[in-house]
Amino acid sequence: MPRTKGSKNKPKVTNDCASQITEKQEAIASLNIEITSITANIDAWKADLKEKRTALKKAEKEVASLEAKKAKADAKATEEAKKTEAEAVLKKLLASGMTADDILENLK
């Protein structure tokens, strides 16, 4: 006996287009609601990101300003240290009996 083609357990297709249309419309409506919600979240995050970037730029400018002040203060402190050292050496040489003219000639 030859086999019949196709499955015997094949579901019977009922063309209930109205219910399928309703289901698809509900799916579309829910997707639209989700898209709207996600878009609102993205807009909020964009605003938050803009604020954070502004704060970051401000902080970076402050750090750069403070670093410049620190470098300037360090240079000034170095100059003061050199000046103090030079004065100490000058006093030592004067105390050892060298004249100011001799000291100036040695510096040249």
N, C-alpha and C positions, 0 to 999 in steps of 0.2 A: 504494500500500500504506500503510495507516495505521500510525502510530507506536505503539509500545507505551508505556504509561504507566510511569513509574518508571525507575530506572537499572538498566542491565544489570549494572553492576559492584557492585551492592548486596551488602554482606557478609551472609553467612548468619548469622543470629542463633542462637547456641546458648545455651540457658538453663542456664548453669552457675552456679547461685545459690550453691552451696557455696563455690566459689573466690572469688566476689565478696564473700561474707560474710567470708571469711578475710582478704581484702585490706582491707576496711573496718575490721575489728577490729584489724588491724596498724596501720592509719593512726590509729585512735582511741588505741591504746596509745602510739604514738610522740608523738601530740599531748599526751596526758596527761603523759608524761615531760617534754616541753618546757615545759608549763605549770608543773609542779612545779619545774623548774629555774629558770624565770623568777620564780616566786613566791619561791623561796629568795634569788635575787639581789635582788629588791625588798626583802625583809625585811632583808637585810644592808645595802642602801643606805639604808633608813630609819633603821637604827641608826647608821650613819655620819653621816647627815644630822643626827640628833639631837645627836650628839657635836659636830659642827661648829657647830651653832647655839648650843650651850652655850658653846663656846669663844669664839664671836663675841660673845655677850652679855657674857662675862667681860672680853674685850678692850675692848669699848665702855665698860664701867663703869670700867676702869682708865684709859682715855683721858680720860673725863669727870673723873675724880678728879685726874689730872695737869693737865688744863686749869684746874681750879679752883685747884689749888696754884699754878700759873703766874700766874693772874690775881691771886691774893692776894699773891704775891711781887712782881709788877709794881706793884701798888698801894702796897705797903710801900716799894719802891724810889722811887716817885714822891714819896711823903710825905717820905722821907729827903732827896731832892733838893730839895724845896721848903723843908724845914727848913734845910738847908745854905745854900741861896740866901738865905733870910731872915736867917740869922746873918751871912752875908757882907755883906749890905746894911746890917744894923744896925751891924756893926763899922766899915763905911765911913762911915756917918753919924756915929757917935761919934768917929771919927778926924777928921772934918771940923769938929768943934767943936760939933755939936748936942747938946743935953742929952737925957736919957732922957724927960723930960716933954714936950719939943718933939716928939720922935719919936712918942710915944703920941698926942699931939693930932693929928698928921698922919695917923696910922693911922685915927683915928675919922672 
